[in-house]
Amino acid sequence: QRLSPSLFNFTRKTPFFMFFRNLTLFRFPELPRRALSAFDKHLADHRLRPCGPIEMATQGFVSPFGRDSEELTHRVGKNTLFCLGGEDKLLPSSVISEALAVKIGEITEKEARRVSARERKRLKEEVLTDLLPRAFVKPSRTFAWLTEDSGWLVIDTASRKLAEAVVSQLREALGRFPATPMAPSDSPRSLMTDWLVGGKLPSGLGWGDECELRDPVEAGAIVKCRRQDLESDEVREHLKSGKQVFQLGLELDQRMAFVLGEDLTIRKFRFLDVVLDEIGEETSESAQQELDARFALMSLETKRLLEKLDEWFGLPRPDERNSG
């Protein structure tokens, strides 16, 4: 059984591709031309397949256009959009425990004996084999975007585990994909703390209305501020007591807003009205045209932020000779 696809924007009324809401970033060296030219073929060999009767989960690539399309990538210039799909069985541990308890109870009642640990393990495997084919299947979709010219991999998630899963699937599909997580030359935590302490931001940046401050010692105090003036005396008092900035709400060029984490994960990413107005209210004639417009705008605008992150924190593109 599979959950309704409408939960995942598969209808034509709602665009399947939406703007990224979170950005987990990796960088990769210049790839061989043959790897990029065969990118679609490599992904096609690792398409998402349905979850088997006794499988808990499967992963593979799906079309960024939705379930009715076979295309696995969408390109605008040097930018390539793709999507990792997954199917996960919904089988709560309480259901497994209840079914196992029934089996153990039947044995205890009929045979008047205790069930050993080894037999209990075998019975649990039987329960899973019986329940898995009847479990609901929950689909998932994680969009990602490659900038071939500047070597960024941008994944629409704030979960490091999910981001690593996308990178792992790319490596499996391509044979080798030497992407590395962010390794800034300057500490984001220290720089963001300096910005807030000094009340001065780099050119183009503006204050948001939230932050997370922490005492850097283990098990230290954590302060989360939302809908807060970040230049207020209240925030400054926390900084004077030694707390450091772990997350900071910011705006760039009055075109996008986001929360920057000390690991350079970007959360709550959104475009402001001045950018959204550039799309207009016109309805596209096709899914292709709509995705073209949205992805072109997102990639163009988000690259401004990526370039600034490189400028602020020092995030050079890795060299092929030094990559893993």
Beta strands, then each sheet from edge to edge (+ up, - down):
strand 1: 24-27
strand 2: 57-62
strand 3: 73-76
strand 4: 79-90
strand 5: 136-147
strand 6: 152-155
strand 7: 180-181
strand 8: 205-214
strand 9: 222-226
strand 10: 244-252
strand 11: 256-261
strand 12: 266-271
sheet 1: 2+ 4- 5+ 6- 1+ 7-
sheet 2: 2+ 4- 3+
sheet 3: 9+ 8- 10+ 11- 12+
end
